[in-house]
Amino acid sequence: MSSLASITNLRRLLWLRVVMMFALALASIVAVQSFHFALPIAQISTAISLMLCINLLSWLRLWRKARILEPELLAQLLLDIALLTWLFYNTGGYSNPFVWMYLLPLAVAAVALPWQHTWLVAALVIGCYSLLMFWYQPLTITVGAHLHAHGAATAYHLQDEGFNLHLLGMWSGFVVSAMVIAFFVERMGRNLREYDRLLAQSREKVLASERMLSLGTLATGAAHELGTPLSTMAVITQDLAKEYSSDANLADSLKILRNQIDQCKQILSSITASAGMMRSESSTRIALDEFIRQIVRRWRDMRPVTPIRLELRLPEPAPDITGDLALSQAITNLINNAADASPEGIELIASIKEQSLWLEIHDRGQFPDASTFASMGQPFITSKQASGGLGLGVFLAKSVLEKFNGEIRFGPLEPRGTLTSISIPIANLAVKITK
């Protein structure tokens, strides 16, 4: 349970305890003044005072915005049960008409705590109630002289057979009520907590979708604006290549530059395709091994300086999948991240395990520190700002893989490096073919 939920539940418990203290104090006054019960005022006052102290300390923690967790809520419920048990022991045991108050901490536990804690509280209240049937201080009533001819005050105990049968029925009803609350109310509380969790996840997905929509709008606008300068660069590069064709080194550099410009054009065309014009390759049936080889070939064209070793551990013939362009770009983004961390070289291993495609990217760079690792996947948060990183690679890759129920995991390699693992159910890739 989150700290915010625990704070809310603790605040409700404090108000419930105020009601309990007020009810016990008022009942004690009425019992003494109207029904002449000989109550142990010192014990009752002590129990109510302890409850008040617990409330004051808890309100102080809430005022200081302390972190409230489930164990603290459970501890307070156990203290309430202990105080109620001590109070009932001194005031008639199971014959005390307020013994139903045991159900209050149980109800709070059923709604606010996991089922293990709920059944612990249920077992304690049933056990305490059961012990109070045998060990307790009986209540006495002082009767005035006008009721007896002898004129002396006398005390009598409420212990006849019919009353005992009534108390036994009260105990049975309490046990049944406690078990019903522990079972059904706990289930209701669990469902509510699960609903809140799913609602929070839905909100996060909606927020991620809004971010993706904003990024798509920006990308489409950027693609439109970048088209003209890229075309100009392509023309100038072509003219330079013709003019300096006699210089082999310069010609090679201009060829690499032209290839990079062509790659930029392809990326811009893919952005346009995602806006509505579906490219033929994004819905083409293709063998899995060839799909991965295409990704590696395109990446080598973009980054010829960094070597990449491809190892395919796939069955032959490899299964057919859809050559999804977005998936290809997601994998390329993760390969780029590995290459940024390890310019001296990376490895890509593809295999099929447990009906899923596994892609493992090995680099030899430094594994991220704890703070960087915790923020990986969040948009616009990057450790590569100096080199122009935007902090979108992992975020976009995760967003694309979610469509295939895929996952990304990061882990350290020995003696140095990072292992990026991508898992995608083969069935989900195959389903895409039939759509």
Secondary structure, 3 states (H helix, E strand, C coil): CCHHHHHHHHHHHHHHHHHHHHHHHHHHHHHHHCCCECCCHHHHHHHHHHHHHHHHHHHHHHHCCCCCCHHHHHHHHHHHHHHHHHHHHCCCHHHCCCHHHHHHHHHHHHHHCCHHHHHHHHHHHHHHHHHCCCCCCCCCEEECHHHCCCCCCEEECCCCHHHHHHHHHHHHHHHHHHHHHHHHHHHHHHHHHHHHHHHHHHHHHHHHHHHHHHHHHHHHHHHHHHHHHHHHHHHHHHHHHHHCCCCHHHHHHHHHHHHHHHHHHHHHHHHHHHCCCCCHHHHCEEEHHHHHHHHHHHHHHHCCCCCEEEEEECCCCCCEEECCHHHHHHHHHHHHHHHHHCCCCEEEEEEEECCEEEEEEEECCCCCCHHHHHHCCCCCCCCCHHHCCCCCHHHHHHHHHHCCCCEEEEEECCCCCEEEEEEEEHHHHHHHHHC
